[in-house]
Amino acid sequence: MAEDFVKGVEDGLKLSKRLYYGKDRAVAFPTPPIPMDKTSTFYLPTSPMLYAVINDPEIVDNPDIASYQPHVHGRCDPPALIPLHMNSIQLEVDCFLDTAIIKVSGSWRLHCVMNCRTCDCRIAIPMGHQGSILGVEASVPAKSFSTQLVDTEDNKHKENATRVDEGGFLKPNIFTMNLPAIVGGSQISIKMSWSQKMLYSNGEFSLNVPFTFPDFVNPPWKHMIKREKIQLHVNAGAGSELLCKGISHPLKEVSRQAGSVCLLYESDVLSWTKNDFSFSYAGYSSDINGLALWESASEYDSDQREMFCIYLSPGNLESRKVFKKDIIFVVDISGSMRGKLIDDIKHALSAALSKLSLDDSFSIIAFNGETYLFSTSMTLASKDAVEKAIEWINMNFVAGDGTNILQPLNKAIEMLSSGRSSVPIIFLVTDGTVEDERQICDMIKKNIISGSSICPRIYTFGIGLFCNHYFLKMLALIGRGQYDAAMDLNLVESQMLDLYDKASSIILANITIDTLGDLDEVEVYPSSIPDLSTQGPLMLSGRYKGKFPETLKAKGVLADFSNFVIDMKIEKAKDIPLLKVSAKEQIEKLTAQAWLSENKQLEQKVAKLSLQTGFMSEYTCMILVESENPIKVKVSARAKEEVRKPGCLKQQNFLLNLPQIVVDDCVIAAVPCAALKHVRVSTTNVQLCYLKFASVWDAMAASPVVQRYAVAVAAILELLSCILEIHEVELRSKGSFFKFRISVLQLDHCCFLGVKISFLSLPNPIFVPRLWQFEAPKKSNSMLWAAPDDVLLTTSLATFLDKKLLVLMRDGRKILGLLRSFDQFANVVLEGACERVIVGGLFCDVPLGLYVIRGENVVLIGELELDKEELPRHMTCVSESEIRRAQRAERDATDLKGSMRRRMEFLDFD
């Protein structure tokens, strides 16, 4: 998918060269960047982006300035993706403990599609470390969209909801989805939100939000002011002090309290930011510290038990001693690891071995269908031993068939069973699945017996999409270790080393929390508490019944095997949404347990938690819900008074399918929107009003937008049928795309109605005047209005594009063909053109091919109806030579008649 996306963007940037922005010198033509070293990821989004999905390149044009466009044959496969111009952007970041909730609001314009055509628009959202999409809301003048999570087993989805299938994840951190059928020139407002984990290193938290906008999303007008706003709120828990270490944008401090700070940046810019938003901070605590937060469940919570969160931080004391390690690397070398993947594993494993201290011991077990051991016992990590191990890796890491995980795991547990003053660690790396994974989990659980003071820890690292990540998560839970995965194969080496750093820097082991067992129905995630590492904090969450204890102690074992006890701060969570912060980890842990136990109740519990918090899960899916936006109508003060009169609207009988028409706070009509054909209304003053509005919009290529707003104009006319004294009514669409000005004059028994339509987004507005005269019956108190069918409408050649036309030339020739292009001088290009020659009952179509006709040679242009015969049935088609002979004979006969008439002119016949 990523390769198709990159190719689509590349094709879209080429297509965008068709756009014409006018001759104004203030306009700058955006040029796509030329990569020095082009890679397959060059055009992947580096910020929230919106793209026009172009299947038919013919629709690409500036919606404001129609220009000459050569006809394009064929379709784009994969669809071309044209990045849309962005008008405003706002970033809001809320950091709670180690989780960040990001909200982005922006406005884009579909600047590259004709205003009478539609296309899908694709939203692309790149997310940071362990990002998880929470939701998207979008709004255009005619309709709005929103995402919702639904249970996959629930078939009662809304009728107007569709599953988000067009899109998905390009990469594990890039989410995409499509908005269907957006009209060219529309302003699109989008709100998107996601969560991501903050990185922790050397006592500092850091956050990086993708926020680098390429040049081609800048609107082409140089002096157009663009608004950029960034707001950051950090809440690390009451009682903590924050020290800002670095920030990418010039944010200013707005407020500061104990444990929290709020920063803001807002400015008008000439071009959008070209740097990701990054921020880092550190706490003042130098030693291990803990915080316990609790809050009551909301009334909408499916689980009414209280919530708690326990947060242990390693502090920033660099001199804190870490545990010695007895580590065994259990590495998968099955056939799927061939090529670059196994080379990356070799490099990562060599780097990990080089980081071992002299007091550590290690071994290596490689497996596929068979098992290969570097040594049958643990080896001290001397320099010579490490070099031999690296040499052994290069020789023995050869991909082979089969995957047998149980045998190497049992062997590793057996080798680590002898107690030593160190932490025994199994570091498992695999990219595959096996058949007996549940049985393996049960056997490993039985085999891990605490023969020494510390039982073996299992750290698991999954590679790619095809391994069973639930299996690896359960092994890590059973072994009180941690789990990580590299979905992107380019990040295998770096992510594997990050997990190794966590495993090799443990400072507190065998952690227990006192008095939690005294609570009723207590549930803790994860159930087996992992060790605390210098490479990141440890967070536990859960539910309980009863009163939360006033004192809470965390106990553990330090690296020198002395006991450690810390009194934790206990507070009620006021500004920290505990459920949002802990939901993702709870869903992952519960999903793994549901997989292991095959428990339907656990699956339902995961689905409910997912629906409540907005985090996606295995048992929920995301759907896109579409709804129609109400049309806001601006009416004069007199109209408002008439509308609010008692009984004014009650007697109206709307037989028109309309969207919701709102006059300020007064609703005129609220029924579903449909295509407009006729309008009929019954009132006290007008018993029948029959207006044929469909023909009004024929001159404007039956644009979906125009048709929709024609509905709104019709509703205004219905209102005016009662209030003929009103001389002017103005209608604006959302985003000021169209403006309708309606004037009504009443003279005796006649009513003259004029409509002026302006395209406000054009530099030179197009005015289409209309005038009807409706005569009222003189012998009745009621009035019968009817729009005449012979109203002449100003038309444009644009309505004839791709239609078969008959062109009458000044010299009398008749040319037929498909209209493919034209310009402002009425010069036209016909494809498949032919000259139709008719002589008496004979005719012939002489082929001309692609034919250009200058405008001064054209007398008349008319469209041929394809469903009707062009010529009478008695006409006979002949060859070109025959029609030319008949034409010459007809010309000779005409000349003979003319000469005879001239000779007889001297005779005076009355």
N, C-alpha and C positions, 0 to 999 in steps of 0.2 A: 504493500500500500504506500509506503514512503516513497518508493521509486516512481510510482504513478503520480503521486502528489507533486514531486519535484518536476517531473516532465510536464505536468499540467500547468504549473506556475511558469515554467520556462516558455511554454507555448502561449500562455496568457499574456506575458510581457511582450511577446512578439505581436500578438493581436492588438494590444493596446496602442500600437503605433498607428492604427487606423483612426484614432480619435483626433478630432480637430478642435482646438480651443479658441480659435479666432485670431485676428491680427493685432489684438491689443498688445502693446509692448510690455505691459505689466504682467503678461502671462509667461510663465516659464514652463517649458516642456520637460516633464520628469523623464529622466533617462535611467533605465535599469542598470544596475551595477554590472561590471564585467569582472568576474572572478579571476584572480591571478592563478589560483590553483583550484580548479573546479572539482568539487566532490559531489557525491550523491546526496549530501545533506546541506548543500549551500542554500537552497531556496526553502528549506524547512522554516516554519515560523519561529521567530525569536521573541515574539510578543503576541498578545491577543490580536488576531487578525480576522478580516472578513474578505471573502473571495466571491466573485461572480463565477458561477459554474456554467461554462459556455459549451453546449453541445453543438449548436448551429452557429458558426462564426458570422453568418449573415446578419445577426441581430446586433453586432457590435457597432456602436456609433455613439456620438455625444448626444444625450437626450435633449440638450439645450440648443445646440446648433447643428441642424441637419446638414450633412456635407456629402459630397460625391464619394461614393464607396464602390470600388470594383466588386463585381459579384464573386463570391467565394463558393466553390463547389465542394461537396462532401461534408462530413461531420468530424468532430474532434473525438478521437478515441486514444487515450482516455480524455475526458473533458478538459478543456483549457480552463485555467483558474486565473482570473485577473484580479490582483489585489485592489480593493476599493479604497477610495480616498477617505481619510479620517478627519473629522471636524472637531472633535473634543474627546478628552480622555480623563478619567478620574480613577485613581488607585487608592484603595482603603485597605490597610493591613492591620489586623488585630492579632497580637502575639500573646498567647496564654501558656505559661509554663514552657513546654517544648513544642507546642503546636501553633501554627499560624493559620488564620482564616483570612483569605484574600478575596476582596470584592473589586471588580473592575466594571466601570460604567463608561460607555463610549457611544459616539455617534458617527456613523459612516453613511456614505451616499453611493448609490448604485449609478455611478457616473459613466458607465461604459455600455449601456444597453439602451436601445431606442425606447422612447416613452410610450410606444404603443405595443411593446413586447415585454415578455416576462422571462425570468430565469430563476433558478435556485441560487441561494447564497450560502456559502459554506463558512461556518465559524470554526476557527482553529484556536485552541487554548493550550499553549505550552505551560506546564507546571513544573515546579521545583522538586526537591528531594521528597520522595514518597508522596507525590501529589495525588489527590483524590477529588474528582469533580463533584460538586454539590448541587449545581443547578444553573440554568440559563433562562433568561427572559428576554424577549425581543418584541419590538413594536414598530410597525410601519403605519402610514396614514390609514390604510384600509383595514388592517387586522393586527392581531398580536399573537405571540406564541409563548409558551412556557413549558418547561420540562417537568415531568412528575415521575416518581418511582411507583411502580405497582408490583404486586405479587405475581410471579410468573404463573402461578396456578389459579389466579383469579381471572376469569374470562369476562368479567363485567367491566371491561374497559369502556371508556366513553366513545361514542360513535365518531366524534371529531378528533380522536386521538390516534396517532400512528406511532409505531415503534421506531426508535431512532436507529435505523439500520443503515441509512446513507451516511456513512462516516465511521465512527468508532475510534479506536486508538491507532494513529499512525505509528507511534512508538509508545512505550509504556508511559511516557510523560507528556504526550501530545494528544489531546482529545479533539475530535472534530464532529460536527453535526451539520445538517442541511436545513435551511429555511426554504420551504417550497413556494414557487410562483410569486416572486417579488417583481413589481412593475419597475421598468427602467426609470431612473431619475428619482426614485424614492429615497427619503431619509430613513435610515434604520437605526433605532436606538436599542442598545443591547446592555443587559446587566448579566454578569457571569460571576460565579463564585467557586472557589475550590479551597482545599486545605493542603498543607504540606508540613513536613517535619523540619524543625530547625536543626542545623548541624552544631555539634559540640566538639571543641578541641581546645586543649590547654586552658580550661576554665572559662572559655568564651562561647557564647551562643552566636551563631551567624545565620543570616537569612538572605537568600538570593531569589528575587522574583524576576522572571523573564519579562523585560520591559524595553527591549531594543527594537525600535521601529525603523524599517528601511526607508530610504528616500522616496520610493515610489508610492508611499501612502500619503505623502504630503499633497494637499490640494494644489493645483498648478498656479494659482494666483499668488504672486510673491508677497503682496501686502495684505493678504488675508490673515487676520489675527486668530491664533489658535490658543485655546485655553487648556492648560495642563494643571492637574491638581493631584497631590500625593498627601495622604494622611496616615500617620503611623501611631498606633497605640500599643504599648508594651505593658503587660501585667504579669509579673513574676511571682505574685503572691505577697500578701501583706507582711511587712517586717523585713523584706529584702531591700537592699540598696542597689541601684543600677548605675553602672558606669559605661557611658557610650564609648566604644572603641573605634568605630569607623562608620561612615555613611556615604553613599554615592551621590546624593542630591542635597541641595542646600535647604534642609528642613530646619525650621525654627521651633524651639520649645514653647509649647502653649501652656501646659500645666504639668506639675510633678507632685506626686504623693509618695508615701512609703510603699515601695515595691512597684510603682507604676509611673509611666511618663507618656505624654502625648506630644507629638511633633506634627508640624504642618508645613506644606510647601504649595503655593498657588501662584501661577504666573501666566502671562501672555507670552507666547513664544512664536518665533518665525518658522521653526521646524521642530518636529517631535524628537524626544530624547533618543539618544543613540547608546545609552548605557543601561544595563540591567539595574534594577533597584536592589541595593544591598545594604545591610545594616548588621552591626555586631555590637554586643554588649557583654559585660562581665559583672558578676556580683562581688561584693566585698568580702564574702565569707571565704576563709582560707582552708577550712577543714570540713569534714563531712557534716552535712546538716540536713534536716528533714522538716517537712511541712505536711500537715494533714488537713484536708478541706472536706466539708460535708455540706449537703443541701437537701432540702425536701423535694420530692418528686412533684412535677406540675400536675394539674388536674387532667391534662390531656395525655399523660404518660400511661402506657399500657401496664407498666410495672410500677405499682404504687409504693414500693419500698424506697427507703431513703438511699441517697447516693453518697459515696465518699471517694476520695482520691488521696493517695499517699505518695509523696514526692521526695525522693532521696537524691541529693546532689553531692558529687565527689569533692566539691570545692576546688580551689586553685592552688593547693599546696603541692608544689613540684617535688618536694622531698619525701612525699608519702611513699612508703615502700610497697611494691607490688609482689604478688605471690610468685614463687618459683613454679615452673611449668614442667610437667611430664606430658608432652603432646604427641599424638599419633595422627598423621595425615592419611586419611583414607580417601583415595582418589579414584574416580571412575575413568577407565581408559577403554570404554566400549567403542564400537564402530562409529557411533554418532559424534565422537569427539575428534574425528580426523581433521587434519588441516590446521587452519589458524587457531582454532579453539584449543587444541591440545598444546600448541606452542605458547599461547597466553597462560595456560595453567602451569606450564614448566617455568615460565618467567616469574609468575606470582609465587610459586612454591620456592623457587631459588631465593627470591627476595625475602620471603618469610623466614627461611632457614638462616639467612644472613643476619636477621634481627635477634636471633636467640642469644641469650647470655650464656656465659660459661657454666653457670650453675644449672641451667636447664638441660633436660634430656629429651630425646625425640626418637621417632621411628616413622617409616613410611610403608603403607600398604596400598598397592595398586591392584585393581580388580577389573575384570570383564567377565568372561565365563570362568576364568581361573583367578587365583590369588597369588600376588607376587610380593614378597617381603624384603625390605632393605636389610632388616636384622630381626632375629627372633626375640630379642630383648631390647630394653631401652638403652640408647647410646647417649653419652654426654656430648653436649654441643660444642666440642672443641673445633678449632679452625680446620684441622685435618678431616675430622668426621663430617663437617659440613661440606667440604670440597668433595669428599667421596660420595656423599649423598647426592650432590648436584650432578656428578658424573653418572651415578646410578640412574638418576631420573632421566637424563638424556639418552641413556642406552635402553632402558626398560619401558619407558612411556611410549609404547607402540599400540595403536588402536587395534582391538580385536573384537570378535563377535561375542555376544552374551553379556548379561548383567546379573551378577550374584552379589547382593549387598549384605545378606545376613551373615555369611561366613566371615568376611573381613571385619564386620562390626563385633561379632563374638570374639574373634581373635584379639581385637584391640582392647576389649573389656578385660579379657584374660590377662593381657600384658600389663594393664594398669591396676590390677587387683592388689598387688603388693603395696602396702601403705608406705608413703614417704612424706616428708615435710614439704609437700608441693601440691598444686592443683592438677589432678589428672584431666586431660582434655582430649576428646576425639573431635577432629576437624574433618567433616565429611563433605566431599565435593562430588556432585553428580548432575547429569543432565537427562537422565532416563527414568523409566518406571519399571517396576517388576510386578509380578502377579500376586505375590503373597505379602503385600505391604502391611495389611492389618495384623497378620500373624507375626510379622517382624516387630511391630510396635509392642505387641503383647509379650513376646519373648525378651526383647530388650528391657522392658519394664521389670520382668522377673530377674534378669541377669544383673541389673544394676543394684547390687547389695552393698551397703555401706560397710565394707570390711575395714576401711580406714576412717579417719576423721572426716574426710571429704570424699564423696562418691564421684565417679567420673562424670564430667560435663560433656555434653554433646552439642557442638556448634555445626549447623548445617548450612550449606551454600548451594542453592539451585541455579541452574543455567538454562535459559530459554523458556519457551512456552509449553514444552511437551513433557517436562518432568512433573511428577505429582508433588506440588508444593504443599498440599495439606499433609501428606506423609512426612515431609521434611519438617514442617512446623510441629507436628506431634512428636517427632523424635527430639526436637529441641526442647519442647515442654517437658517431656519425660526426663531428659537429661539436665534440666535446669540451665540450659545454655540459651543461645540466641540463634535466630534464623535470618538469612538475607538471601536475596535472589538478584540475578542480573538478567533482565529480560532483553536488554540491548547487548548483543554479543561484543560490541566494541568497548564495553565497560567492564568486562569480566575481570581483568587483571586488577583494576583500581578498586572495585567493590570487594573483591576477595581479600585484598590486603587490608581494607577498612575493617572487615569482620575479624580478620586475624588480629588486628591491633586491639580490638575490644576483648578478644579472648586472652590476649597476652598481657593485659594491664589490669588484672583484677586486684582490688584493694580490700574488699570486704566480701566474705563468703558465708554460706549457711545462714542467710538472713531470715529472721523471724520477727513478727510483729505481735507484741503482747496485747492481751485483752480483746483482740478481734474475735477470738473464739467464744467470748462471753456474749456476743450479740446473737440475736435470733435470725434464723434464715440468712446467714451471711454468705455471700458469694464473692470470691476474689478472682480477678483476672490480672496476670496468669495465676493458676492455682499453685504451681510450683514456682517459688520466688527465685529469679535468677540472681547472679552475683552482681555486685556494684563494681563498675570499671571506671578508670579515669577518663575514658573516651566517651562518656555520656551519662546522663542521670538515669535513675531507675524510677519508673512510675507504676504504681499499682492502683487499680480502681475496682469498684464493686458496689454491691447493694446489701442492705441489711434492714432489719426491723429492730425497733427499740430505741434507746437513747445512746447517742454516740459517747464514748468514754471521755472524761475530762482530761485524763492523762494517757499518753500513748508512748511506748518505748519500742525502739528498733534495736534488735540485738544481732550480733554477727561475730565472725572470727576474722581477725586481722592477719596480715602476711606473716607475722611472727608467731601466729597461732595463739595470741592472747585474745581474750574476750573483749568485745566492744559494745557499749550501750549508749544510746543517744535518746534524750527526751525530745519529742517532736512538738512543734508548735501546732496547736489545734485551733482552727478558725472556721467560721461559716463562710462559704464561698458567696461573695456578693456580686462581683463583677466578672467572675470566671464561669463560663458555661461548662460545667463538669461533663455533662453528657456529650457535648460536641467534642470536647478535648479527648475523651477516652473512647468514643464510639468506634473509631476505626480499628483500634487494637482489640476491643471486645468482639467486634464482628469477625475479625480474622481468627481469634482464638476459638470462639464458639463454632465457627464454620469447620475448623479442623476437628474439633471434638464431635461435631455432627457427622462428619465423614467417617471418623473412626468407629463410632457407635452405631451409625446408620439409624439415628434417632429422629423421627419425624417431628417430635415436639421441639427438639433443638433447632431444626430447620425453620419451623414456624416462629420460634423465638428470634432467630437471626433476621427473618423477613420483617417482623414487627419493629425491631430495633433499626433496621435499615430504612423503613418507611418513615419512622419517627424522626430520625436524625438527618436523612438525606444522603447518607453514605451508601454507595452501591454495594451489592452483595451478590453471592452466587444464586440467591433465590428471589431476586428482584430484577426488574428490567426498567429501563428509562423509556418513557413515551413522550411524544411532543403533542401538546394540546393547542389547538388553534381556535381563536375566538375573534369576533368582529369588533372593531373599535366604533364607538358612537361618533357620528358626524356632528361637529359643533357648528351651529348656524348662528351668524351674527345678524340680528334683525333690528330695524330702527325702533325707537322708543314707542312710536305709535302702534307698531305691530305687537310689541310686548303688552301694551295695554289691552289691545283687542283679544290677544290670546288668553289673557288672564280673566277676561269677562266671564261670568257664570254662564255655562251652557254653550259657550262658543265652540268648544271642541267635542262636546258630548254628542252633538247631532251630526257630526261628520262620520261618514262611512268609508273608511279607507279600503279600497279594493286593490291596493298597490303593494307589491312586495318591497318593503323598505328596510334599511338598517335602522338603528335607533336614532331618531332625529331629536336633538335637544336644543331648545331655545333657552339659553342660560340654564335655569333650574326647572324649566317647564318642558316635560316630555310631550312631543307631538305624536309620535308613532314609535312603536317598538315591535317590529316583526322581522323575520329573517330576510336577508338580502337576496335578490335574484336578478336576472337580466330584465331590463325594462323594455316593454313593448307598448303598452297603452296605460293611460291613467284615467280613472273614472272616480268621481267624488260626488256625494250627495250632501247638500247643505240646505239651510233655510232659504238662502237667496239663490242658490244655483242647484237645480234638481239634477242636472246632468252636465258633466264637463268631460269632454272626450278629446284628449290631446294626443296627437301622434308624435311622440318624441323620438321614436327610433330613427326617423329620417334626419333629425337635427344633427346627429352625430356621424352620419355617413361621410361627411366631408373630412372627418378627422380619423379615418382609418379604423373606426370602431374600437378605439383604445379601451382596454378594460378599466383604466382609471377614469376616463371620460364617461364611460357608461355608468360607472358607479356614482359619480357625482352628478350625472344627469338625473339620477333618482332623487338626489337631494334637491335639485332645482325643481323637479316636478312637485315635490312636497311643498316647497315655498309657493309655487303657483297655486296649489290647492288652498293654501292659506290666503293668498291674495285674491282668490275668487270671492272671498267674503269681504275683503278690505281693499276696494279698488282705489281708495284715496291715497294709498301709499305709493310714492313715486320712485323709491329706490330701495333695493334690498341687496345686501352684500353677503356672499358666502365665501368662506375660506376653508380650505382643507388643512389638516394638520401638517405643518411644515411649509405652508404658503405655496403649495404647488399649483393650485388653480384658484382663479378668482372669477366669480360670476357677478355681474351687475345687471339687475333686472329693473326695468322701468315700466310702469303701468300707467297709462293715461286713459281717462274715460271722457269721451265726447258723445253727448246725447245717448244714442242707443248702441254705439260701437265702442269697442275696446281695442286699443293698439298696444301690442306687447313687443318690447325690444329686448333682446338678450345680447350681451357683450361678454365674450369669453376671453380672458387674458391669461397667458402662460407667464406667471410672474418670474419664473426662473430663467427666462430667456433675456439676453441683452436687448433684443428688439422684439417686444411683445407682438404676438399675432392676434389681430382683432377679427372676429367672425360675427358680423352683425346679422340679426334676424328680425323680420318684421311680419307679423300676422295681423289680419283684421278679422275680428269675430263679430258677426252681426247678431243682434238679439232680436227675437220675434217681437213684433209690435203689439200683437193681440194677446199677450200673456204676461203675467207678472214674473214668470220664471224666464231665465235666459238660457238659450241653447248655443253653446260655443262648439265650433268644429274647426280644426286646423285644415285648410285646403290641401289637397294632395298634390297640387301643381306648384308648390313652393319651390322657387329656384334657389339652389344652394351653391355657394362658392366652393369649388372642389380643388383638389391639389393632385398633382401627378403622383404624389406619394401613395394615394389610395389605389393606384393602378399597378404598383410594383408587383412583378411576378404574375401578372394577369395577361390574358391574350387580348390584344388591342387591334383596332382597325384605324389606320392613319390615312387621312385624305390629304394628298399633296396639292400644291398650287398648280401643278401641271396636269392634275386630274388623275394621277396614278393612285392606286389604293394598295397600301402595304399592310400586311398582317404579321404579327409576331408577339413574343413575350417581352414585356417591358422589363429591362434589367437595371437601367440606370437613367438618370436625367440630371440636368443642372438648372441654374437659375434662369438661363436663357431659353429653356424648353428644348434644348438639344437632347434627343432621346437615343438610347441604344436598345435595339430590338435583337433578341436572340431567336434563331430559327426563323428568320424573317422570310417572307415570300411576297411577290407581287401578284395580286389577283387581277387577271385580265378576263373580262366578260364581253362576249360578242353574241348578241341575240340569246339563243338558248344554250350557247357553249361557254365554258369557262376553263381556265387553267391557272394553277398556282405555280409561278415561276420561282424556284428557290433562290434566295439571296444570301443565306447564311447569317453571320453577325453583321448587323446593318446599323449605321449611324445616320441619323436624319437631323439636319440643322433646323433650328427652331423657326427661322423665317420662311422655310418651305412648307410648314405645317398649316393647314387650314382648319382641320378638325381631328380630334382624337376621341374614339369611343370604345367602350369595352364590349367584347363579344360574349354573349351568354353561352356557356358551355353545355347547358342542358337543353338548348334549342338548336334546331337546324339552322345553319348560316344561310343557305340558299334554298330556293324552292325545289321540290323533288323532280320537276321536269327538266332541270338544268343537267347538261351532260358534260362530264369532265373529259378533256381531250389533251393531247400532247402539246408541248410548247410550239413545235413547228406548225401544227395544225391551227393553233390559236393565232399565231402570227400571220398565217395566210388569211385566216378569216378577218383578222384585224385590218390587214392591208386592203382586202376586198371591201370592208365596211368604209374604210377611209376613202377609197377610190369612188365608191358610190356617193359618199357625202360630198366629195369634191365635184362630182358630176352634177349633183343636184344644185350645188352652189353656182356653178358656171351657168347652168340653164336658167336659174333665177336671175342672174345678172343680165343675161341676154334678153330676158322678157321684161326688164324694169321699165322700158319705154312705154309699155302698155299700161293704161290707167284703169284698173279694175276697182269698182266700188264694192 
